[in-house]
Amino acid sequence: MSQIQLAKEERIGFKSPITMASIGVFVIIFFGVLGREGETVFEISRRADLIQLPSISIGSSSLGWVSGILLLLIAGYSLSSSLKNRKTPLWVSVLYGAIGVIALLGWLAAGNQVPLTFIIGTSLVLAVPIVLGAMGGLMCERVGVTNIAIEAQLLAGAFMAAVVSSITDNFFLGLISAMIGGALVSLVLAVFAIKYLAQQIIVGVVLNVLVIGITSFLFQQWLTQDAENVNFPGTLDIIKIPFLSDIPVIGPVIFENRITVFVALIFVPTLYFILFKTKLGLRARAVGEHPLAADTVGINVGRTRFWWVTMGGMSAGLGGAALTIGNAGAFGREMAGGFGFIALAVVILGRWHPISAALAALLFGFSIILRVWANQVSPGIPTDFIIMVPYVVTVIAVVAFVGQSRPPKALAIPYTKG
């Protein structure tokens, strides 16, 4: 490959700063110049919090102006990075997104209050199934196996957690059974994709349809007939970590939650550390990038893929448990509701990186609570508009940022030794 071709491949480009600047101009025009009248009050502390911080009040249109200008400044920083052929740092993108969210909340809640702790905390809780599903998909795809069956793994985990917890009256057994259920679905994917070299996308689609059919049949024929004994587990207790849970905003959001949330918060950085800081992760990434080279240096490609896919299913199964005993309190027909496919999109949006994928999952968790809360504070705004905003942002993010990344080179490519 020539030096000119290498230079072209390594060039960062200007899509990110252009997109950031465009959104900044949009915020100034529609949230500032054409913004809604009225004061927006941001409530930082809850009434029950030990430490009370004063609320912040600001005019909705003024907030639009300030937010838009800040977004343009960040776009300028991104432009300077692109001119130096450097990627925009992740923390800058997170800051940019946070300012955009504040501008949107301030516009929606003109003349009303914004309960920040409630919105952030609920977004995190609702994002947990997507986060754990995305981590499962990421573990599979990092070793070269496309996991379209995240929806099936979530659904199997949700079903097993609800049923086992109800029968045994033990949430711990419910969590373990959920992980086993997700792992069994992944086991089928691993056998067909790795041993029999089947087309991975087709296997994933078939597994989704199969698990949806099985759980729907069992729900109709069994769970609805004896719901009190087999589908009434309740929810996990909320755990409060002393002292830390009293910290304003951060305390209730992070340190006052159910065990499934704590597991997700710990698992994401742990997976990052394993993937990028250990020999085990290096071997997994080598199998996903260049299996022939990995095989040459003595790494068993099939075995590595098999175990990582199975472990990924356990993660997704735990995400299913977060749907039932971590939130709803019972199993419902097709209750995964497309979360598996959202998790797959999150993997791509997060560039196959645990931290970035988890942050992308929070966007979808935010979209769920946004449609509920916004209807209460701004009933005059069309519901369809509120629902579409996070997805429009996601499409913009994919166009602006994901184009700069690439999947593992051996993704969805079967490997045969020799």
JOGIWO-V799555 format. One record per residue. RES is the residue in one small letter. SS is DSSP state (@ for helix, = for strand, . for the rest). PHI is phi in whole degrees, -180 to 180 (* if undefined). Layout:
res=RES ss=SS phi=PHI
res=RES ss=SS phi=PHI
This chain:
res=m ss=. phi=*
res=s ss=. phi=-75
res=q ss=@ phi=-67
res=i ss=@ phi=-64
res=q ss=@ phi=-64
res=l ss=@ phi=-63
res=a ss=@ phi=-63
res=k ss=@ phi=-66
res=e ss=@ phi=-68
res=e ss=@ phi=-86
res=r ss=. phi=-70
res=i ss=. phi=-72
res=g ss=. phi=92
res=f ss=. phi=-121
res=k ss=@ phi=-65
res=s ss=@ phi=-64
res=p ss=@ phi=-63
res=i ss=@ phi=-65
res=t ss=@ phi=-64
res=m ss=@ phi=-61
res=a ss=@ phi=-65
res=s ss=@ phi=-62
res=i ss=@ phi=-66
res=g ss=@ phi=-60
res=v ss=@ phi=-64
res=f ss=@ phi=-59
res=v ss=@ phi=-63
res=i ss=@ phi=-62
res=i ss=@ phi=-71
res=f ss=@ phi=-88
res=f ss=@ phi=-97
res=g ss=@ phi=-103
res=v ss=@ phi=-61
res=l ss=. phi=-102
res=g ss=. phi=-68
res=r ss=. phi=-87
res=e ss=. phi=-80
res=g ss=. phi=122
res=e ss== phi=-86
res=t ss== phi=-107
res=v ss== phi=-107
res=f ss== phi=-94
res=e ss== phi=-84
res=i ss=. phi=-90
res=s ss=. phi=-103
res=r ss=. phi=-88
res=r ss=. phi=-63
res=a ss=. phi=-86
res=d ss=. phi=-69
res=l ss=. phi=-67
res=i ss=. phi=-103
res=q ss=. phi=-105
res=l ss=. phi=-106
res=p ss=. phi=-67
res=s ss=. phi=-73
res=i ss== phi=-110
res=s ss== phi=-114
res=i ss== phi=-152
res=g ss== phi=-63
res=s ss=@ phi=-60
res=s ss=@ phi=-68
res=s ss=@ phi=-63
res=l ss=@ phi=-62
res=g ss=@ phi=-62
res=w ss=@ phi=-62
res=v ss=@ phi=-62
res=s ss=@ phi=-63
res=g ss=@ phi=-62
res=i ss=@ phi=-65
res=l ss=@ phi=-62
res=l ss=@ phi=-64
res=l ss=@ phi=-68
res=l ss=@ phi=-64
res=i ss=@ phi=-66
res=a ss=@ phi=-62
res=g ss=@ phi=-64
res=y ss=@ phi=-63
res=s ss=@ phi=-63
res=l ss=@ phi=-64
res=s ss=@ phi=-63
res=s ss=@ phi=-66
res=s ss=@ phi=-65
res=l ss=@ phi=-64
res=k ss=. phi=-90
res=n ss=. phi=60
res=r ss=. phi=-120
res=k ss=. phi=-73
res=t ss=. phi=-68
res=p ss=. phi=-59
res=l ss=@ phi=-62
res=w ss=@ phi=-64
res=v ss=@ phi=-68
res=s ss=@ phi=-64
res=v ss=@ phi=-65
res=l ss=@ phi=-61
res=y ss=@ phi=-60
res=g ss=@ phi=-64
res=a ss=@ phi=-64
res=i ss=@ phi=-65
res=g ss=@ phi=-62
res=v ss=@ phi=-66
res=i ss=@ phi=-60
res=a ss=@ phi=-62
res=l ss=@ phi=-65
res=l ss=@ phi=-64
res=g ss=@ phi=-65
res=w ss=@ phi=-71
res=l ss=@ phi=-67
res=a ss=. phi=-99
res=a ss=. phi=-55
res=g ss=. phi=84
res=n ss=. phi=-134
res=q ss== phi=-110
res=v ss== phi=-116
res=p ss== phi=-79
res=l ss=@ phi=-58
res=t ss=@ phi=-61
res=f ss=@ phi=-63
res=i ss=@ phi=-67
res=i ss=@ phi=-66
res=g ss=@ phi=-64
res=t ss=@ phi=-68
res=s ss=@ phi=-60
res=l ss=@ phi=-65
res=v ss=@ phi=-61
res=l ss=@ phi=-70
res=a ss=@ phi=-84
res=v ss=@ phi=-56
res=p ss=@ phi=-59
res=i ss=@ phi=-69
res=v ss=@ phi=-60
res=l ss=@ phi=-68
res=g ss=@ phi=-65
res=a ss=@ phi=-66
res=m ss=@ phi=-64
res=g ss=@ phi=-65
res=g ss=@ phi=-64
res=l ss=@ phi=-65
res=m ss=@ phi=-62
res=c ss=@ phi=-68
res=e ss=@ phi=-75
res=r ss=@ phi=-66
res=v ss=. phi=-101
res=g ss=. phi=99
res=v ss=. phi=-113
res=t ss=. phi=-72
res=n ss=. phi=-111
res=i ss=. phi=-83
res=a ss=. phi=-90
res=i ss=@ phi=-61
res=e ss=@ phi=-59
res=a ss=@ phi=-65
res=q ss=@ phi=-67
res=l ss=@ phi=-62
res=l ss=@ phi=-66
res=a ss=@ phi=-63
res=g ss=@ phi=-64
res=a ss=@ phi=-63
res=f ss=@ phi=-64
res=m ss=@ phi=-64
res=a ss=@ phi=-63
res=a ss=@ phi=-67
res=v ss=@ phi=-69
res=v ss=@ phi=-66
res=s ss=@ phi=-63
res=s ss=@ phi=-68
res=i ss=@ phi=-70
res=t ss=@ phi=-92
res=d ss=. phi=57
res=n ss=. phi=-139
res=f ss=@ phi=-68
res=f ss=@ phi=-61
res=l ss=@ phi=-64
res=g ss=@ phi=-63
res=l ss=@ phi=-65
res=i ss=@ phi=-63
res=s ss=@ phi=-66
res=a ss=@ phi=-63
res=m ss=@ phi=-66
res=i ss=@ phi=-66
res=g ss=@ phi=-61
res=g ss=@ phi=-64
res=a ss=@ phi=-66
res=l ss=@ phi=-65
res=v ss=@ phi=-64
res=s ss=@ phi=-65
res=l ss=@ phi=-62
res=v ss=@ phi=-63
res=l ss=@ phi=-59
res=a ss=@ phi=-65
res=v ss=@ phi=-62
res=f ss=@ phi=-71
res=a ss=@ phi=-80
res=i ss=@ phi=-97
res=k ss=@ phi=-81
res=y ss=. phi=-100
res=l ss=. phi=56
res=a ss=. phi=-73
res=q ss=. phi=-66
res=q ss=@ phi=-66
res=i ss=@ phi=-66
res=i ss=@ phi=-64
res=v ss=@ phi=-61
res=g ss=@ phi=-63
res=v ss=@ phi=-64
res=v ss=@ phi=-62
res=l ss=@ phi=-63
res=n ss=@ phi=-59
res=v ss=@ phi=-64
res=l ss=@ phi=-64
res=v ss=@ phi=-69
res=i ss=@ phi=-60
res=g ss=@ phi=-65
res=i ss=@ phi=-65
res=t ss=@ phi=-67
res=s ss=@ phi=-66
res=f ss=@ phi=-64
res=l ss=@ phi=-66
res=f ss=@ phi=-63
res=q ss=@ phi=-73
res=q ss=@ phi=-89
res=w ss=@ phi=-124
res=l ss=@ phi=-65
res=t ss=. phi=-70
res=q ss=. phi=-80
res=d ss=. phi=-142
res=a ss=@ phi=-61
res=e ss=@ phi=-63
res=n ss=@ phi=-98
res=v ss=@ phi=-122
res=n ss=. phi=-146
res=f ss=. phi=-142
res=p ss=. phi=-78
res=g ss=. phi=78
res=t ss=. phi=-123
res=l ss=. phi=-62
res=d ss=. phi=-69
res=i ss=. phi=-82
res=i ss== phi=-102
res=k ss== phi=-107
res=i ss=. phi=-84
res=p ss=. phi=-54
res=f ss=. phi=70
res=l ss=@ phi=-65
res=s ss=@ phi=-71
res=d ss=@ phi=-90
res=i ss=. phi=-67
res=p ss=. phi=-57
res=v ss=. phi=65
res=i ss=@ phi=-63
res=g ss=@ phi=-60
res=p ss=@ phi=-64
res=v ss=@ phi=-73
res=i ss=@ phi=-104
res=f ss=. phi=-102
res=e ss== phi=-136
res=n ss== phi=-153
res=r ss=. phi=-82
res=i ss=@ phi=-61
res=t ss=@ phi=-64
res=v ss=@ phi=-69
res=f ss=@ phi=-61
res=v ss=@ phi=-61
res=a ss=@ phi=-63
res=l ss=@ phi=-64
res=i ss=@ phi=-83
res=f ss=@ phi=-68
res=v ss=@ phi=-61
res=p ss=@ phi=-66
res=t ss=@ phi=-65
res=l ss=@ phi=-64
res=y ss=@ phi=-59
res=f ss=@ phi=-63
res=i ss=@ phi=-64
res=l ss=@ phi=-68
res=f ss=@ phi=-113
res=k ss=@ phi=-126
res=t ss=. phi=-127
res=k ss=@ phi=-66
res=l ss=@ phi=-60
res=g ss=@ phi=-68
res=l ss=@ phi=-62
res=r ss=@ phi=-66
res=a ss=@ phi=-63
res=r ss=@ phi=-68
res=a ss=@ phi=-65
res=v ss=@ phi=-65
res=g ss=@ phi=-77
res=e ss=@ phi=-92
res=h ss=. phi=-147
res=p ss=@ phi=-61
res=l ss=@ phi=-63
res=a ss=@ phi=-66
res=a ss=@ phi=-63
res=d ss=@ phi=-64
res=t ss=@ phi=-63
res=v ss=. phi=-92
res=g ss=. phi=100
res=i ss=. phi=-85
res=n ss=. phi=-79
res=v ss=@ phi=-63
res=g ss=@ phi=-61
res=r ss=@ phi=-65
res=t ss=@ phi=-61
res=r ss=@ phi=-63
res=f ss=@ phi=-59
res=w ss=@ phi=-72
res=w ss=@ phi=-68
res=v ss=@ phi=-65
res=t ss=@ phi=-65
res=m ss=@ phi=-65
res=g ss=@ phi=-62
res=g ss=@ phi=-65
res=m ss=@ phi=-64
res=s ss=@ phi=-63
res=a ss=@ phi=-64
res=g ss=@ phi=-61
res=l ss=@ phi=-65
res=g ss=@ phi=-62
res=g ss=@ phi=-64
res=a ss=@ phi=-62
res=a ss=@ phi=-65
res=l ss=@ phi=-73
res=t ss=@ phi=-97
res=i ss=@ phi=-75
res=g ss=@ phi=-96
res=n ss=@ phi=-152
res=a ss=@ phi=-72
res=g ss=. phi=90
res=a ss=. phi=-167
res=f ss=. phi=-92
res=g ss=. phi=-125
res=r ss=. phi=-58
res=e ss=. phi=50
res=m ss=. phi=-72
res=a ss=. phi=-62
res=g ss=. phi=56
res=g ss=. phi=86
res=f ss=@ phi=-60
res=g ss=@ phi=-65
res=f ss=@ phi=-73
res=i ss=@ phi=-64
res=a ss=@ phi=-61
res=l ss=@ phi=-64
res=a ss=@ phi=-65
res=v ss=@ phi=-65
res=v ss=@ phi=-59
res=i ss=@ phi=-70
res=l ss=@ phi=-61
res=g ss=. phi=-85
res=r ss=. phi=59
res=w ss=. phi=58
res=h ss=. phi=-124
res=p ss=@ phi=-57
res=i ss=@ phi=-66
res=s ss=@ phi=-64
res=a ss=@ phi=-65
res=a ss=@ phi=-64
res=l ss=@ phi=-65
res=a ss=@ phi=-64
res=a ss=@ phi=-65
res=l ss=@ phi=-62
res=l ss=@ phi=-61
res=f ss=@ phi=-74
res=g ss=@ phi=-62
res=f ss=@ phi=-64
res=s ss=@ phi=-64
res=i ss=@ phi=-70
res=i ss=@ phi=-73
res=l ss=@ phi=-62
res=r ss=@ phi=-67
res=v ss=@ phi=-78
res=w ss=@ phi=-68
res=a ss=@ phi=-64
res=n ss=@ phi=-66
res=q ss=@ phi=-82
res=v ss=@ phi=-91
res=s ss=. phi=-135
res=p ss=. phi=-64
res=g ss=. phi=-79
res=i ss=. phi=-84
res=p ss=. phi=-55
res=t ss=@ phi=-61
res=d ss=@ phi=-60
res=f ss=@ phi=-64
res=i ss=@ phi=-63
res=i ss=@ phi=-66
res=m ss=@ phi=-81
res=v ss=@ phi=-56
res=p ss=@ phi=-61
res=y ss=@ phi=-74
res=v ss=@ phi=-64
res=v ss=@ phi=-61
res=t ss=@ phi=-63
res=v ss=@ phi=-61
res=i ss=@ phi=-62
res=a ss=@ phi=-64
res=v ss=@ phi=-63
res=v ss=@ phi=-67
res=a ss=@ phi=-82
res=f ss=. phi=-116
res=v ss=@ phi=-68
res=g ss=@ phi=-60
res=q ss=@ phi=-83
res=s ss=. phi=-107
res=r ss=. phi=-142
res=p ss=. phi=-75
res=p ss=. phi=-55
res=k ss=. phi=-61
res=a ss=. phi=-95
res=l ss=. phi=-62
res=a ss=. phi=69
res=i ss=. phi=-104
res=p ss=. phi=-62
res=y ss=. phi=-123
res=t ss=. phi=-120
res=k ss=. phi=-66
res=g ss=. phi=81
